């Protein structure tokens, strides 16, 4: 039943009709639990609230797969606006973005130009930028662009997904760039030709790449809500005397908030992935797909 619910909400997340309806009527039916708001001002307000609790943030303007240079330029300007808003507000926040929102599917030259504009401003404003990883079809392009940008800018990182067979090899290839990496399990539906089909294998690979990145001395962001992975990481850092300055934990806004605060109170950096923007519908549906408990929360909100 759980898998049926998951597939149902993943199906809904791809509906163009429902996406249009969601944009028209705004953040209703519980979506505000997972999304900071539709404007940068609303997002900054939420960041301040999280910072007051001792939680760091990475801000993500929702949206991907633009189809024109005009749209890609608009998303670039939105990213720059977010960086400047972070700086003006003096909040503890980084920025996350997707290359498909900046024109990756249009041309490598366009996305590279847009990323350089963003990173130039990020350098001026001292804001770290993480390039999110998307589906397998964009993985190689994303890593090649990251390597090019990392050779020009210091404050940029990217993401490695544990469910891909290639992840360990990719990390070895990135080692020379002293990469700041966010390690995740991976959320896209991929073929067994490129990704581990079994959860236990994904979990084992996740542990291996966490250990690999930490023991290499590179900064590591462990993005998970899985207690087994959290406990494994805590054990590794204690056994190897790894400083809390070398790694952090990351979780999604609205998911396991008590655990987030617990980790922060234990002395670890806890960073919240905070999405905002009008294109929130698909993201919201994917959060509902992850856990039936999320669906129950939303239903309660509707009937209330």
Secondary structure, DSSP 8 states (H G I E B T S, - for coil): -HHHHHHHHHHHHT-HHHHHHHHHH-S-TTGGGTB--SSHHHHHHHHHHHHHTT-EEEEEE------SHHHHHHHHHHHHHHHHHHHHHT--EEEEE-GGGGTTTT-HHHHHHHHHHHHHHHHHHT--EEE----GGGHHHHHHHHHHHHTT-SSEEEEEETTBTTHHHHHHHHGGGT--EEEE---S---TTTB--SHHHHHHHHHHHHHHHHHTT--EEEE---HHHHHHHHHHHHHTT--GGGEEEEEETTSSHHHHHHHHHTT--EEEEEEESS--HHHHHHHHHH-HHHHHHHHHHHH-
